[in-house]
Amino acid sequence: MKVESSNDVLVKQTNKGRSVFAARNFRKGETVVVGRRIKVLSLRTIHSLQMDFNLHVELDEPARLINHSCSPNTGVQNNQFGGYDFVALFDILEEDEITFDYETTEYFSIAVPKCLCGSWNCRGQTRGFHFLPLQIRKQYGKFISDYLKQLPELRTV
């Protein structure tokens, strides 16, 4: 098994492909990974992240390797590098896989036709923020893409 590492995270091969794991403990609210934009794409791909309704980007590694979970341990915040910071939603222990909910960046999602997250509340697939129930949208609070915060139904939340 090939393992790539930095001081804060490790990249390991798993049944989901290359995956990101905590190399140390993180506290709630701490930035776990800083994702920097390396490419603007003309169309969405299964590896792109959506930054606006008509803007899809590719992020550097390890950000682009963070897997989806319906019960993620990080949320996203837009950053100054044209990408996302992945921020701990609760304390993360060393060796935990780092995950985020793809539906917090994608208005319509094509990335996960069959979810492998294994969480107790797995939704089975990702369809996009458009399809997320309002209750789940509210749970993420500020940890969604900035462009999604502008949707009329969230302005009153």
C-alpha positions as CSV (number, residue, x, y, z in Angstrom):
1,M,0.0,0.0,0.0
2,K,1.4,3.4,-1.1
3,V,1.1,6.1,1.6
4,E,1.7,9.8,0.8
5,S,1.9,12.1,3.7
6,S,2.2,15.7,4.9
7,N,2.4,16.8,8.5
8,D,-1.4,16.8,8.9
9,V,-2.9,14.2,6.6
10,L,-2.0,10.9,4.9
11,V,-3.1,9.6,1.5
12,K,-3.7,5.9,1.4
13,Q,-5.2,3.5,-1.1
14,T,-8.6,2.1,0.0
15,N,-11.5,0.3,-1.6
16,K,-12.7,3.8,-2.6
17,G,-9.4,4.7,-4.3
18,R,-6.9,7.1,-2.9
19,S,-8.3,8.5,0.3
20,V,-7.3,11.1,2.9
21,F,-6.7,10.3,6.5
22,A,-5.8,12.4,9.6
23,A,-2.1,12.2,10.5
24,R,-2.9,13.9,13.8
25,N,-5.9,14.9,15.9
26,F,-7.9,18.0,14.8
27,R,-10.2,20.1,16.9
28,K,-13.7,21.2,15.9
29,G,-13.4,24.4,13.8
30,E,-9.8,23.7,12.7
31,T,-8.9,23.7,9.1
32,V,-7.9,20.2,8.1
33,V,-7.0,20.6,4.4
34,V,-6.6,23.8,2.3
35,G,-7.8,23.1,-1.3
36,R,-6.2,25.3,-4.0
37,R,-7.7,25.7,-7.5
38,I,-5.3,24.4,-10.1
39,K,-7.7,24.4,-13.1
40,V,-11.0,25.9,-14.3
41,L,-13.0,23.3,-16.2
42,S,-15.4,24.0,-19.0
43,L,-17.8,21.2,-17.9
44,R,-18.4,19.4,-14.6
45,T,-16.6,16.1,-14.2
46,I,-16.8,13.4,-11.5
47,H,-13.6,14.9,-10.0
48,S,-14.5,18.6,-10.2
49,L,-15.9,20.8,-7.5
50,Q,-18.5,23.4,-8.1
51,M,-17.6,27.0,-7.0
52,D,-20.6,28.7,-8.7
53,F,-23.6,27.8,-10.8
54,N,-21.4,27.9,-14.0
55,L,-17.9,27.4,-12.4
56,H,-16.3,24.0,-11.9
57,V,-12.7,23.6,-10.8
58,E,-10.1,21.0,-10.1
59,L,-8.3,21.3,-6.7
60,D,-4.8,20.2,-5.8
61,E,-4.1,17.1,-3.8
62,P,-4.9,16.1,-1.2
63,A,-8.1,18.2,-1.4
64,R,-9.3,16.5,-4.6
65,L,-8.9,13.1,-2.9
66,I,-11.3,13.7,0.0
67,N,-14.1,11.3,-0.3
68,H,-17.8,11.9,0.2
69,S,-19.8,10.9,3.3
70,C,-23.4,11.4,4.2
71,S,-22.1,11.9,7.8
72,P,-18.9,13.9,7.0
73,N,-16.3,15.1,9.5
74,T,-15.4,18.3,7.6
75,G,-17.4,21.0,6.0
76,V,-16.4,23.5,3.3
77,Q,-15.6,27.2,3.3
78,N,-14.5,29.2,0.2
79,N,-11.0,30.3,0.5
80,Q,-8.6,32.9,-1.0
81,F,-7.0,30.3,-3.3
82,G,-10.1,29.8,-5.5
83,G,-11.0,26.6,-3.7
84,Y,-12.3,25.3,-0.4
85,D,-10.9,24.9,3.1
86,F,-12.1,21.7,4.7
87,V,-12.9,22.5,8.3
88,A,-13.5,20.0,11.1
89,L,-17.2,19.8,12.0
90,F,-16.3,18.0,15.3
91,D,-13.1,16.7,16.8
92,I,-11.3,14.3,14.4
93,L,-8.9,11.6,15.7
94,E,-5.6,10.6,14.1
95,E,-6.2,7.9,11.5
96,D,-9.8,8.9,10.8
97,E,-10.7,9.2,7.2
98,I,-11.3,12.9,6.2
99,T,-14.6,13.2,4.4
100,F,-17.1,15.9,3.3
101,D,-20.6,15.9,1.9
102,Y,-20.3,16.4,-1.9
103,E,-23.8,17.9,-1.9
104,T,-22.5,21.0,0.0
105,T,-20.6,22.1,-3.1
106,E,-22.6,20.6,-6.0
107,Y,-26.1,22.0,-6.9
108,F,-26.6,19.0,-9.1
109,S,-24.2,16.1,-8.5
110,I,-23.0,13.4,-10.9
111,A,-20.1,12.1,-8.7
112,V,-21.6,9.3,-6.6
113,P,-24.3,7.3,-8.3
114,K,-23.9,4.6,-5.5
115,C,-22.7,5.8,-2.1
116,L,-20.0,3.8,-0.3
117,C,-19.8,5.9,2.8
118,G,-21.4,3.3,5.1
119,S,-22.7,5.9,7.5
120,W,-25.9,5.2,9.5
121,N,-27.8,7.9,7.6
122,C,-26.4,7.1,4.1
123,R,-28.6,8.6,1.4
124,G,-27.5,5.9,-1.2
125,Q,-26.2,8.4,-3.8
126,T,-25.4,12.1,-4.2
127,R,-27.9,14.1,-6.3
128,G,-26.9,17.6,-5.3
129,F,-27.7,20.4,-2.9
130,H,-30.9,21.0,-4.9
131,F,-32.3,17.7,-3.6
132,L,-31.1,17.9,0.0
133,P,-33.9,18.3,2.6
134,L,-33.9,21.7,4.3
135,Q,-33.2,20.1,7.6
136,I,-29.9,18.7,6.4
137,R,-29.0,22.0,4.6
138,K,-29.5,23.8,8.0
139,Q,-27.3,21.3,9.8
140,Y,-24.3,22.4,7.7
141,G,-24.8,26.1,8.6
142,K,-22.0,28.1,7.2
143,F,-20.1,25.0,5.9
144,I,-21.4,25.0,2.4
145,S,-20.2,26.7,-0.8
146,D,-20.8,30.5,-0.8
147,Y,-22.8,30.4,-4.0
148,L,-25.3,28.0,-2.4
149,K,-25.8,30.4,0.5
150,Q,-27.4,32.9,-2.0
151,L,-30.3,30.6,-2.7
152,P,-33.6,32.3,-1.7
153,E,-34.6,29.4,0.6
154,L,-31.4,29.8,2.6
155,R,-31.5,33.6,3.0
156,T,-34.2,33.2,5.6
157,V,-32.5,30.4,7.5
